[in-house]
């Protein structure tokens, strides 16, 4: 790959990024959409997050885990429980990390 191809590729990606991020700010008025679509779009961030996180918790190297002795399962359950109990992001991260480290370092999972 030549230098000019790399520069053209980077510039193209920058333009595409700017257009996609500014797409909803370009129109002067709100884009009309049906209520069912507006309601569905409320769940898009949650669906995207679940699509990224769940495979990381239940899979290893592209296959489902075969044992319950996986620190990720207990760490995710602890973090979820903490979040529903206290509704705090920092505590959720800390509690999940503590359980994960305790099981991985302490028990060798």
N, CA, C and O atoms as CSV, one atom per row, in Angstrom:
chain,resi,resn,atom,element,x,y,z
A,1,UNK,N,N,0.854,-1.167,0.000
A,1,UNK,CA,C,0.000,0.000,0.000
A,1,UNK,C,C,0.904,1.234,0.000
A,1,UNK,O,O,1.861,1.338,0.768
A,2,UNK,N,N,0.569,2.135,-0.866
A,2,UNK,CA,C,1.377,3.352,-0.958
A,2,UNK,C,C,0.907,4.380,0.068
A,2,UNK,O,O,-0.151,4.242,0.683
A,3,UNK,N,N,1.714,5.394,0.226
A,3,UNK,CA,C,1.395,6.465,1.166
A,3,UNK,C,C,0.104,7.167,0.766
A,3,UNK,O,O,-0.716,7.490,1.626
A,4,UNK,N,N,-0.085,7.406,-0.523
A,4,UNK,CA,C,-1.280,8.120,-0.988
A,4,UNK,C,C,-2.539,7.297,-0.778
A,4,UNK,O,O,-3.595,7.854,-0.480
A,5,UNK,N,N,-2.446,5.997,-0.927
A,5,UNK,CA,C,-3.608,5.145,-0.654
A,5,UNK,C,C,-3.984,5.202,0.820
A,5,UNK,O,O,-5.164,5.253,1.166
A,6,UNK,N,N,-2.982,5.193,1.681
A,6,UNK,CA,C,-3.235,5.282,3.122
A,6,UNK,C,C,-3.872,6.621,3.474
A,6,UNK,O,O,-4.829,6.671,4.246
A,7,UNK,N,N,-3.340,7.711,2.907
A,7,UNK,CA,C,-3.901,9.036,3.182
A,7,UNK,C,C,-5.332,9.131,2.670
A,7,UNK,O,O,-6.206,9.669,3.350
A,8,UNK,N,N,-5.571,8.608,1.470
A,8,UNK,CA,C,-6.926,8.623,0.904
A,8,UNK,C,C,-7.882,7.788,1.759
A,8,UNK,O,O,-9.027,8.184,1.981
A,9,UNK,N,N,-7.418,6.648,2.231
A,9,UNK,CA,C,-8.253,5.803,3.093
A,9,UNK,C,C,-8.604,6.490,4.399
A,9,UNK,O,O,-9.756,6.445,4.832
A,10,UNK,N,N,-7.624,7.125,5.035
A,10,UNK,CA,C,-7.860,7.836,6.299
A,10,UNK,C,C,-8.801,9.013,6.082
A,10,UNK,O,O,-9.712,9.238,6.879
A,11,UNK,N,N,-8.583,9.764,5.005
A,11,UNK,CA,C,-9.464,10.905,4.714
A,11,UNK,C,C,-10.887,10.434,4.433
A,11,UNK,O,O,-11.849,11.056,4.884
A,12,UNK,N,N,-11.023,9.347,3.697
A,12,UNK,CA,C,-12.356,8.811,3.414
A,12,UNK,C,C,-13.076,8.366,4.676
A,12,UNK,O,O,-14.266,8.637,4.839
A,13,UNK,N,N,-12.366,7.687,5.569
A,13,UNK,CA,C,-12.976,7.262,6.823
A,13,UNK,C,C,-13.355,8.453,7.686
A,13,UNK,O,O,-14.381,8.421,8.365
A,14,UNK,N,N,-12.538,9.508,7.672
A,14,UNK,CA,C,-12.855,10.718,8.443
A,14,UNK,C,C,-14.127,11.369,7.923
A,14,UNK,O,O,-14.981,11.781,8.709
A,15,UNK,N,N,-14.262,11.465,6.602
A,15,UNK,CA,C,-15.476,12.067,6.016
A,15,UNK,C,C,-16.694,11.228,6.354
A,15,UNK,O,O,-17.722,11.772,6.758
A,16,UNK,N,N,-16.600,9.913,6.199
A,16,UNK,CA,C,-17.736,9.038,6.510
A,16,UNK,C,C,-18.119,9.162,7.979
A,16,UNK,O,O,-19.306,9.204,8.304
A,17,UNK,N,N,-17.136,9.221,8.870
A,17,UNK,CA,C,-17.416,9.363,10.297
A,17,UNK,C,C,-18.127,10.683,10.584
A,17,UNK,O,O,-19.103,10.709,11.333
A,18,UNK,N,N,-17.647,11.776,9.997
A,18,UNK,CA,C,-18.274,13.078,10.236
A,18,UNK,C,C,-19.708,13.100,9.708
A,18,UNK,O,O,-20.600,13.616,10.381
A,19,UNK,N,N,-19.941,12.559,8.535
A,19,UNK,CA,C,-21.286,12.580,7.957
A,19,UNK,C,C,-22.241,11.732,8.786
A,19,UNK,O,O,-23.360,12.163,9.063
A,20,UNK,N,N,-21.819,10.529,9.189
A,20,UNK,CA,C,-22.730,9.677,9.955
A,20,UNK,C,C,-23.017,10.245,11.341
A,20,UNK,O,O,-24.128,10.088,11.848
A,21,UNK,N,N,-22.048,10.897,11.958
A,21,UNK,CA,C,-22.291,11.482,13.283
A,21,UNK,C,C,-23.112,12.761,13.203
A,21,UNK,O,O,-23.848,13.083,14.136
A,22,UNK,N,N,-22.995,13.479,12.119
A,22,UNK,CA,C,-23.716,14.740,11.973
A,22,UNK,C,C,-25.036,14.570,11.217
A,22,UNK,O,O,-25.762,15.544,11.019
A,23,UNK,N,N,-25.349,13.357,10.798
A,23,UNK,CA,C,-26.526,13.122,9.966
A,23,UNK,C,C,-27.809,13.638,10.607
A,23,UNK,O,O,-28.666,14.195,9.921
A,24,UNK,N,N,-27.946,13.456,11.919
A,24,UNK,CA,C,-29.178,13.868,12.586
A,24,UNK,C,C,-29.174,15.348,12.955
A,24,UNK,O,O,-30.205,15.873,13.375
A,25,UNK,N,N,-28.047,16.028,12.810
A,25,UNK,CA,C,-27.990,17.454,13.115
A,25,UNK,C,C,-28.114,18.314,11.861
A,25,UNK,O,O,-28.287,19.529,11.959
A,26,UNK,N,N,-28.028,17.700,10.688
A,26,UNK,CA,C,-28.077,18.458,9.435
A,26,UNK,C,C,-29.459,19.056,9.165
A,26,UNK,O,O,-29.534,20.239,8.834
A,27,UNK,N,N,-30.558,18.303,9.289
A,27,UNK,CA,C,-31.869,18.884,8.971
A,27,UNK,C,C,-32.264,19.988,9.955
A,27,UNK,O,O,-31.894,19.954,11.128
A,28,UNK,N,N,-33.027,20.973,9.449
A,28,UNK,CA,C,-33.490,22.061,10.309
A,28,UNK,C,C,-34.642,21.623,11.207
A,28,UNK,O,O,-34.793,22.128,12.320
A,29,UNK,N,N,-35.441,20.697,10.732
A,29,UNK,CA,C,-36.568,20.224,11.535
A,29,UNK,C,C,-36.428,18.727,11.789
A,29,UNK,O,O,-35.651,18.039,11.126
A,30,UNK,N,N,-37.181,18.248,12.742
A,30,UNK,CA,C,-37.119,16.845,13.116
A,30,UNK,C,C,-37.618,15.961,11.980
A,30,UNK,O,O,-38.601,16.280,11.312
A,31,UNK,N,N,-36.933,14.858,11.775
A,31,UNK,CA,C,-37.318,13.921,10.720
A,31,UNK,C,C,-38.560,13.165,11.184
A,31,UNK,O,O,-38.542,12.561,12.256
A,32,UNK,N,N,-39.642,13.187,10.395
A,32,UNK,CA,C,-40.845,12.458,10.816
A,32,UNK,C,C,-40.629,10.948,10.717
A,32,UNK,O,O,-40.088,10.438,9.736
A,33,UNK,N,N,-41.066,10.259,11.759
A,33,UNK,CA,C,-41.006,8.798,11.745
A,33,UNK,C,C,-42.178,8.257,12.550
A,33,UNK,O,O,-42.663,8.909,13.474
A,34,UNK,N,N,-42.629,7.062,12.192
A,34,UNK,CA,C,-43.770,6.492,12.916
A,34,UNK,C,C,-43.429,6.230,14.383
A,34,UNK,O,O,-42.269,6.046,14.751
A,35,UNK,N,N,-44.472,6.220,15.201
A,35,UNK,CA,C,-44.278,6.003,16.635
A,35,UNK,C,C,-43.642,4.646,16.928
A,35,UNK,O,O,-42.822,4.538,17.839
A,36,UNK,N,N,-44.004,3.608,16.171
A,36,UNK,CA,C,-43.451,2.279,16.420
A,36,UNK,C,C,-41.945,2.258,16.169
A,36,UNK,O,O,-41.210,1.555,16.862
A,37,UNK,N,N,-41.482,3.029,15.177
A,37,UNK,CA,C,-40.053,3.095,14.905
A,37,UNK,C,C,-39.332,3.878,15.999
A,37,UNK,O,O,-38.251,3.484,16.436
A,38,UNK,N,N,-39.920,4.974,16.435
A,38,UNK,CA,C,-39.331,5.771,17.513
A,38,UNK,C,C,-39.231,4.936,18.790
A,38,UNK,O,O,-38.220,4.993,19.490
A,39,UNK,N,N,-40.270,4.167,19.094
A,39,UNK,CA,C,-40.236,3.301,20.278
A,39,UNK,C,C,-39.175,2.217,20.133
A,39,UNK,O,O,-38.480,1.893,21.096
A,40,UNK,N,N,-39.050,1.661,18.941
A,40,UNK,CA,C,-38.052,0.621,18.711
A,40,UNK,C,C,-36.635,1.132,18.820
A,40,UNK,O,O,-35.758,0.420,19.309
A,41,UNK,N,N,-36.391,2.351,18.375
A,41,UNK,CA,C,-35.050,2.921,18.428
A,41,UNK,C,C,-34.592,3.201,19.858
A,41,UNK,O,O,-33.394,3.336,20.106
A,42,UNK,N,N,-35.522,3.289,20.788
A,42,UNK,CA,C,-35.138,3.469,22.193
A,42,UNK,C,C,-34.330,2.281,22.705
A,42,UNK,O,O,-33.488,2.432,23.590
A,43,UNK,N,N,-34.591,1.093,22.144
A,43,UNK,CA,C,-33.937,-0.125,22.618
A,43,UNK,C,C,-32.678,-0.475,21.837
A,43,UNK,O,O,-32.017,-1.460,22.165
A,44,UNK,N,N,-32.328,0.293,20.823
A,44,UNK,CA,C,-31.157,-0.010,19.998
A,44,UNK,C,C,-29.847,-0.009,20.797
A,44,UNK,O,O,-29.052,-0.935,20.630
A,45,UNK,N,N,-29.586,0.977,21.650
A,45,UNK,CA,C,-28.325,0.932,22.414
A,45,UNK,C,C,-28.235,-0.284,23.331
A,45,UNK,O,O,-27.168,-0.886,23.445
A,46,UNK,N,N,-29.332,-0.655,23.983
A,46,UNK,CA,C,-29.329,-1.825,24.855
A,46,UNK,C,C,-29.087,-3.096,24.054
A,46,UNK,O,O,-28.337,-3.971,24.488
A,47,UNK,N,N,-29.716,-3.205,22.891
A,47,UNK,CA,C,-29.521,-4.381,22.043
A,47,UNK,C,C,-28.078,-4.479,21.550
A,47,UNK,O,O,-27.507,-5.569,21.512
A,48,UNK,N,N,-27.491,-3.349,21.174
A,48,UNK,CA,C,-26.101,-3.352,20.714
A,48,UNK,C,C,-25.154,-3.738,21.846
A,48,UNK,O,O,-24.212,-4.502,21.636
A,49,UNK,N,N,-25.399,-3.219,23.032
A,49,UNK,CA,C,-24.564,-3.558,24.176
A,49,UNK,C,C,-24.667,-5.046,24.510
A,49,UNK,O,O,-23.657,-5.696,24.780
A,50,UNK,N,N,-25.876,-5.577,24.492
A,50,UNK,CA,C,-26.065,-7.008,24.762
A,50,UNK,C,C,-25.378,-7.861,23.697
A,50,UNK,O,O,-24.812,-8.907,24.014
A,51,UNK,N,N,-25.421,-7.429,22.451
A,51,UNK,CA,C,-24.792,-8.187,21.371
A,51,UNK,C,C,-23.280,-8.230,21.512
A,51,UNK,O,O,-22.639,-9.157,21.017
A,52,UNK,N,N,-22.707,-7.248,22.174
A,52,UNK,CA,C,-21.258,-7.228,22.376
A,52,UNK,C,C,-20.868,-7.958,23.660
A,52,UNK,O,O,-19.886,-8.700,23.673
A,53,UNK,N,N,-21.619,-7.758,24.728
A,53,UNK,CA,C,-21.229,-8.262,26.051
A,53,UNK,C,C,-21.545,-9.754,26.234
A,53,UNK,O,O,-20.703,-10.500,26.733
A,54,UNK,N,N,-22.729,-10.191,25.841
A,54,UNK,CA,C,-23.144,-11.569,26.105
A,54,UNK,C,C,-22.183,-12.599,25.512
A,54,UNK,O,O,-21.812,-13.537,26.217
A,55,UNK,N,N,-21.766,-12.471,24.260
A,55,UNK,CA,C,-20.799,-13.461,23.752
A,55,UNK,C,C,-19.485,-13.479,24.533
A,55,UNK,O,O,-18.857,-14.531,24.654
A,56,UNK,N,N,-19.066,-12.340,25.058
A,56,UNK,CA,C,-17.837,-12.300,25.852
A,56,UNK,C,C,-17.994,-13.052,27.166
A,56,UNK,O,O,-17.014,-13.554,27.714
A,57,UNK,N,N,-19.212,-13.134,27.670
A,57,UNK,CA,C,-19.451,-13.798,28.950
A,57,UNK,C,C,-19.636,-15.296,28.769
A,57,UNK,O,O,-19.130,-16.070,29.582
A,58,UNK,N,N,-20.338,-15.728,27.740
A,58,UNK,CA,C,-20.717,-17.137,27.625
A,58,UNK,C,C,-19.918,-17.919,26.587
A,58,UNK,O,O,-20.177,-19.106,26.391
A,59,UNK,N,N,-18.959,-17.291,25.920
A,59,UNK,CA,C,-18.195,-18.001,24.896
A,59,UNK,C,C,-16.692,-17.858,25.123
A,59,UNK,O,O,-16.216,-16.863,25.670
A,60,UNK,N,N,-15.966,-18.880,24.687
A,60,UNK,CA,C,-14.508,-18.855,24.689
A,60,UNK,C,C,-14.031,-19.372,23.345
A,60,UNK,O,O,-14.361,-20.496,22.966
A,61,UNK,N,N,-13.275,-18.590,22.631
A,61,UNK,CA,C,-12.734,-18.938,21.324
A,61,UNK,C,C,-13.818,-19.431,20.370
A,61,UNK,O,O,-13.627,-20.409,19.647
A,62,UNK,N,N,-14.960,-18.737,20.377
A,62,UNK,CA,C,-16.035,-19.023,19.438
A,62,UNK,C,C,-16.947,-20.171,19.821
A,62,UNK,O,O,-17.825,-20.532,19.037
A,63,UNK,N,N,-16.777,-20.752,20.981
A,63,UNK,CA,C,-17.626,-21.863,21.419
A,63,UNK,C,C,-18.179,-21.552,22.803
A,63,UNK,O,O,-17.544,-20.864,23.603
A,64,UNK,N,N,-19.375,-22.074,23.070
A,64,UNK,CA,C,-19.974,-21.887,24.387
A,64,UNK,C,C,-19.118,-22.537,25.457
A,64,UNK,O,O,-18.511,-23.583,25.230
A,65,UNK,N,N,-19.074,-21.914,26.620
A,65,UNK,CA,C,-18.302,-22.503,27.709
A,65,UNK,C,C,-18.988,-23.788,28.151
A,65,UNK,O,O,-20.210,-23.910,28.077
A,66,UNK,N,N,-18.193,-24.739,28.608
A,66,UNK,CA,C,-18.731,-26.058,28.935
A,66,UNK,C,C,-18.815,-26.311,30.434
A,66,UNK,O,O,-19.279,-27.371,30.854
A,67,UNK,N,N,-18.378,-25.368,31.236
A,67,UNK,CA,C,-18.374,-25.567,32.678
A,67,UNK,C,C,-18.954,-24.349,33.381
A,67,UNK,O,O,-18.902,-23.235,32.860
A,68,UNK,N,N,-19.495,-24.568,34.540
A,68,UNK,CA,C,-19.998,-23.450,35.329
A,68,UNK,C,C,-18.862,-22.793,36.103
A,68,UNK,O,O,-19.056,-21.735,36.702
A,69,UNK,N,N,-17.674,-23.408,36.101
A,69,UNK,CA,C,-16.518,-22.859,36.805
A,69,UNK,C,C,-15.817,-21.821,35.932
A,69,UNK,O,O,-14.645,-21.975,35.587
A,70,UNK,N,N,-16.528,-20.791,35.588
A,70,UNK,CA,C,-15.960,-19.692,34.795
A,70,UNK,C,C,-16.196,-18.406,35.566
A,70,UNK,O,O,-17.332,-18.062,35.890
A,71,UNK,N,N,-15.129,-17.711,35.851
A,71,UNK,CA,C,-15.206,-16.499,36.676
A,71,UNK,C,C,-16.094,-15.436,36.034
A,71,UNK,O,O,-16.712,-14.639,36.740
A,72,UNK,N,N,-16.162,-15.418,34.708
A,72,UNK,CA,C,-16.961,-14.395,34.026
A,72,UNK,C,C,-18.441,-14.503,34.383
A,72,UNK,O,O,-19.119,-13.487,34.534
A,73,UNK,N,N,-18.943,-15.729,34.519
A,73,UNK,CA,C,-20.362,-15.911,34.871
A,73,UNK,C,C,-20.673,-15.310,36.235
A,73,UNK,O,O,-21.654,-14.584,36.392
A,74,UNK,N,N,-19.838,-15.615,37.214
A,74,UNK,CA,C,-20.074,-15.118,38.567
A,74,UNK,C,C,-19.832,-13.613,38.660
A,74,UNK,O,O,-20.545,-12.915,39.382
A,75,UNK,N,N,-18.845,-13.113,37.944
A,75,UNK,CA,C,-18.578,-11.673,37.940
A,75,UNK,C,C,-19.745,-10.913,37.307
A,75,UNK,O,O,-20.153,-9.869,37.817
A,76,UNK,N,N,-20.280,-11.428,36.204
A,76,UNK,CA,C,-21.417,-10.771,35.548
A,76,UNK,C,C,-22.651,-10.817,36.438
A,76,UNK,O,O,-23.389,-9.836,36.526
A,77,UNK,N,N,-22.880,-11.943,37.097
A,77,UNK,CA,C,-24.036,-12.054,37.995
A,77,UNK,C,C,-23.898,-11.106,39.182
A,77,UNK,O,O,-24.868,-10.461,39.580
A,78,UNK,N,N,-22.693,-11.021,39.748
A,78,UNK,CA,C,-22.459,-10.112,40.871
A,78,UNK,C,C,-22.640,-8.657,40.454
A,78,UNK,O,O,-23.286,-7.881,41.158
A,79,UNK,N,N,-22.074,-8.293,39.321
A,79,UNK,CA,C,-22.190,-6.912,38.842
A,79,UNK,C,C,-23.645,-6.564,38.544
A,79,UNK,O,O,-24.100,-5.465,38.863
A,80,UNK,N,N,-24.370,-7.487,37.940
A,80,UNK,CA,C,-25.791,-7.244,37.652
A,80,UNK,C,C,-26.580,-7.079,38.936
A,80,UNK,O,O,-27.409,-6.176,39.053
A,81,UNK,N,N,-26.322,-7.952,39.900
A,81,UNK,CA,C,-27.007,-7.844,41.186
A,81,UNK,C,C,-26.705,-6.529,41.888
A,81,UNK,O,O,-27.604,-5.894,42.439
A,82,UNK,N,N,-25.445,-6.122,41.868
A,82,UNK,CA,C,-25.078,-4.858,42.502
A,82,UNK,C,C,-25.778,-3.686,41.817
A,82,UNK,O,O,-26.268,-2.774,42.484
A,83,UNK,N,N,-25.823,-3.712,40.482
A,83,UNK,CA,C,-26.451,-2.600,39.783
A,83,UNK,C,C,-27.938,-2.493,40.133
A,83,UNK,O,O,-28.446,-1.392,40.349
A,84,UNK,N,N,-28.628,-3.616,40.190
A,84,UNK,CA,C,-30.051,-3.553,40.530
A,84,UNK,C,C,-30.277,-3.206,41.999
A,84,UNK,O,O,-31.337,-2.696,42.361
A,85,UNK,N,N,-29.287,-3.480,42.841
A,85,UNK,CA,C,-29.414,-3.151,44.256
A,85,UNK,C,C,-29.123,-1.677,44.511
A,85,UNK,O,O,-29.912,-1.005,45.176
A,86,UNK,N,N,-28.005,-1.159,43.995
A,86,UNK,CA,C,-27.575,0.206,44.306
A,86,UNK,C,C,-27.714,1.203,43.157
A,86,UNK,O,O,-27.721,2.410,43.402
A,87,UNK,N,N,-27.824,0.743,41.926
A,87,UNK,CA,C,-27.924,1.603,40.731
A,87,UNK,C,C,-26.696,2.486,40.533
A,87,UNK,O,O,-26.811,3.616,40.056
A,88,UNK,N,N,-25.526,1.976,40.896
A,88,UNK,CA,C,-24.295,2.740,40.727
A,88,UNK,C,C,-23.364,2.075,39.730
A,88,UNK,O,O,-23.116,0.872,39.816
A,89,UNK,N,N,-22.851,2.841,38.794
A,89,UNK,CA,C,-21.981,2.294,37.758
A,89,UNK,C,C,-20.618,1.910,38.322
A,89,UNK,O,O,-20.119,0.819,38.044
A,90,UNK,N,N,-20.013,2.792,39.111
A,90,UNK,CA,C,-18.681,2.510,39.650
A,90,UNK,C,C,-18.699,1.253,40.518
A,90,UNK,O,O,-17.819,0.401,40.390
A,91,UNK,N,N,-19.676,1.133,41.386
A,91,UNK,CA,C,-19.786,-0.055,42.230
A,91,UNK,C,C,-20.028,-1.317,41.423
A,91,UNK,O,O,-19.554,-2.394,41.785
A,92,UNK,N,N,-20.764,-1.184,40.331
A,92,UNK,CA,C,-21.006,-2.327,39.447
A,92,UNK,C,C,-19.695,-2.827,38.860
A,92,UNK,O,O,-19.418,-4.026,38.861
A,93,UNK,N,N,-18.894,-1.897,38.360
A,93,UNK,CA,C,-17.608,-2.256,37.767
A,93,UNK,C,C,-16.678,-2.854,38.818
A,93,UNK,O,O,-16.031,-3.872,38.572
A,94,UNK,N,N,-16.613,-2.224,39.983
A,94,UNK,CA,C,-15.717,-2.688,41.037
A,94,UNK,C,C,-16.139,-4.060,41.551
A,94,UNK,O,O,-15.287,-4.931,41.730
A,95,UNK,N,N,-17.423,-4.274,41.792
A,95,UNK,CA,C,-17.875,-5.558,42.327
A,95,UNK,C,C,-17.625,-6.692,41.333
A,95,UNK,O,O,-17.175,-7.768,41.727
A,96,UNK,N,N,-17.907,-6.465,40.065
A,96,UNK,CA,C,-17.635,-7.490,39.063
A,96,UNK,C,C,-16.157,-7.791,38.936
A,96,UNK,O,O,-15.764,-8.949,38.799
A,97,UNK,N,N,-15.337,-6.755,38.979
A,97,UNK,CA,C,-13.894,-6.936,38.866
A,97,UNK,C,C,-13.329,-7.670,40.077
A,97,UNK,O,O,-12.462,-8.532,39.927
A,98,UNK,N,N,-13.806,-7.343,41.265
A,98,UNK,CA,C,-13.327,-8.010,42.483
A,98,UNK,C,C,-13.653,-9.498,42.433
A,98,UNK,O,O,-12.802,-10.331,42.744
A,99,UNK,N,N,-14.868,-9.831,42.046
A,99,UNK,CA,C,-15.251,-11.246,41.966
A,99,UNK,C,C,-14.430,-11.963,40.898
A,99,UNK,O,O,-13.964,-13.082,41.113
A,100,UNK,N,N,-14.255,-11.320,39.755
A,100,UNK,CA,C,-13.479,-11.928,38.676
A,100,UNK,C,C,-12.045,-12.200,39.119
A,100,UNK,O,O,-11.524,-13.295,38.909
A,101,UNK,N,N,-11.412,-11.212,39.728
A,101,UNK,CA,C,-10.035,-11.387,40.176
A,101,UNK,C,C,-9.928,-12.411,41.299
A,101,UNK,O,O,-8.995,-13.213,41.323
A,102,UNK,N,N,-10.871,-12.387,42.221
A,102,UNK,CA,C,-10.838,-13.348,43.318
A,102,UNK,C,C,-10.941,-14.783,42.804
A,102,UNK,O,O,-10.221,-15.662,43.277
A,103,UNK,N,N,-11.813,-15.023,41.859
A,103,UNK,CA,C,-11.976,-16.375,41.337
A,103,UNK,C,C,-10.807,-16.791,40.435
A,103,UNK,O,O,-10.374,-17.943,40.457
A,104,UNK,N,N,-10.315,-15.856,39.659
A,104,UNK,CA,C,-9.200,-16.197,38.749
A,104,UNK,C,C,-7.893,-16.379,39.512
A,104,UNK,O,O,-7.166,-17.344,39.276
A,105,UNK,N,N,-7.589,-15.456,40.428
A,105,UNK,CA,C,-6.334,-15.538,41.164
A,105,UNK,C,C,-6.448,-16.516,42.335
A,105,UNK,O,O,-5.566,-17.346,42.554
A,106,UNK,N,N,-7.551,-16.404,43.082
A,106,UNK,CA,C,-7.715,-17.245,44.276
A,106,UNK,C,C,-7.966,-18.701,43.970
A,106,UNK,O,O,-7.347,-19.568,44.587
A,107,UNK,N,N,-8.861,-19.006,43.030
A,107,UNK,CA,C,-9.211,-20.388,42.735
A,107,UNK,C,C,-8.622,-20.905,41.423
A,107,UNK,O,O,-8.708,-22.096,41.125
A,108,UNK,N,N,-8.033,-20.018,40.654
A,108,UNK,CA,C,-7.429,-20.445,39.402
A,108,UNK,C,C,-8.404,-20.732,38.284
A,108,UNK,O,O,-8.074,-21.464,37.352
A,109,UNK,N,N,-9.594,-20.173,38.356
A,109,UNK,CA,C,-10.581,-20.390,37.297
A,109,UNK,C,C,-10.156,-19.599,36.120
A,109,UNK,O,O,-10.830,-19.615,35.089
